[in-house]
Amino acid sequence: MKRMSALFAILLVISAKAQEKLVIRGKAPNQYVIHTTTAETSLQNISNQFGQSVTKLSTYNDLNANSLLPKGKQIKIPLTQYNLIHKKGDESSAPVYHEVQKGETLFSIAKTNAVPVATVRQWNGLKKDAVKQGQALIIGYMVNARIGDSKPAEVKKEDKPVTEVVAAVVPETKTPVVKDEPIKKPAENTTTKTVIRPEPNKAAVTGSVAAAAKSTAKSAAADYTPTEGDEGFFALAFTQHSKEQEQQFHSGDAATFKSISGWTDHKYYVLINDVAPETVVRITAPNNKSICAKVLGPLQETKGGSGLLLRMSNSAASSLGITDPKFTVTVTYYQ
């Protein structure tokens, strides 16, 4: 009897440790990972941890959006192409695991998850291709996932969670931090711009927009000179996309977050749901001014930010000539 009790205790410990990992459950396209709360918390806090909206989490888990979650509550976090990336993320990303099933091989796992075998081998420190049933293998990373603590954090400033995300993703530059500086009024613009522009007659670049943006940035970095009124550093990357990709449009309310980037180099960034990280989007304001920005990741819901389509860096808003705390924009991108 004592042996059985000891065995049961060991199984509980093993189970608890397994829950600490984000292991893929379900079958495509309805896949998810399970997050177990470590303290009494709310869906809003889970939303801040995983970059998923409270509405999406409450619907997916059949919970009231205002529910108070007890310690040990298991919450399903849905996986999509927008929050699960198949490359090693930065410190704001968490590894996602595939649990090896009977009959699976390293090759079949890599193929199912659209990750090169060599990459899976590298991520997991494997010296050979043999895998065992029940073994957990890293097959991707969840962007902006903070799994260390589920205790509610007191947030005094509305844009604090967003600022933390940007600080982790945007590389430091020597550009001085601009604090509480009023947004400059733009010079009078006598040229009328349209919301949707015809694309230049150029050969399309194959691959994803993210890949196009990376390859373009290297060649464009030396040639690009910021000028007042231009669409920014990522404008060229926006024009280069695959012929298979279709133009997408979104329109809605937007707000800003504080950023040290963009004031002199015109590198603008945006947080938006359901658009893949590193995608370059064109944002057009009601005054017909537009800028191109790179997607950092999903939009985290914050106090007073419910219903927003996106948040853009305050330098981007300044370039658009926007001074209001909330405003309407149109977003164009290729997918």
Phi, psi and omega in degrees: 000318179297321180297320179295319179296319180295318179297319179296320179296318179297318179297324178295320179295316179298317179298318180296319180294323181296326182290342180288342180265149175272093182259131181296130176237163178078183180237148180301141004269005183261067179256153182203168170239159182252129174249127179257123182293143180258357178199167176298129187208189182230166177295330177299319179292320176297321177302316179294328181288323189244004177066024177252143181291151177300321180299315181295317180294318181293320179292316184294327183256005179055051181235156172288136184300334181260012182297144172264119186270130180282164175299137179089001179288131179266125181243129177277128177252110183297144178255134177223176178291349183268333179249350175250111181251144183262053172204159183292122181277181177272194185292349177269005180249154180240141180293144177245134188250149170249128180271120185298127177261165180300130178091350180280150176237168179300322180295314182292324179293316180297319181293316180300322184263008176057043178234135178302142179304318181299325180291315178299319179298317181292313181301326186256005177063036181273132178266345176217170187272358181288133176231156182247149177301133180091350179290137180262122182243135176290126179235005179173183181225139176269122184288142176056031179265123179246101188256008185287327187205134180251014178287139179299133178257136180285122182246115182270326180257139185299325187261013183298312180301321181294319180299321180296320179297314183295321180299330181279336186257319184279122180296148179292144175234172179276002178293130181295146180289132179262115183249125174051029179277128181298141180291127182289141176288134182290154175295149184300131185254118182265354181260130179271124179259152176261156182293319181247124181255144174292143181283144176299153181278078181238157175292132182287147178269131180285162181094183183283164177296325180298317179294320179297319181296320181294312182293326180289322184301321182297316182281331184276338186303318183284331185270336187284127175237115182301134175230149183296131178092354179282172184274359174104177185302325186268008183297319181295320179298327180297325184282347184255109183211163180288148177296334181285342182279143181254148180285132181244150181228140172222149176220137180176189182280147180225159174219187184236166168227157182282137181212146176272350183269149172102340185291324178242328183267353180059033173266106185256147183229158184215148172248124183206142179279154173063024171230129187300139176305143180080356173294141176262126182242155174256127180248124182244131181269167179301337179276008179072008172279150182217154174223161175250134185226154178263137180283123177276325183167191182289159179276126177268133179289134177229168180301125180083000183252013181295136177088002180286143173281320184199167167234134178243159178299146183296336176292326178293317179297322178297318179295328178280353180077028183260133179241347181286148178291332177224138185206165181260138179223164171244134181245132177237136177202173182244138182213000000 
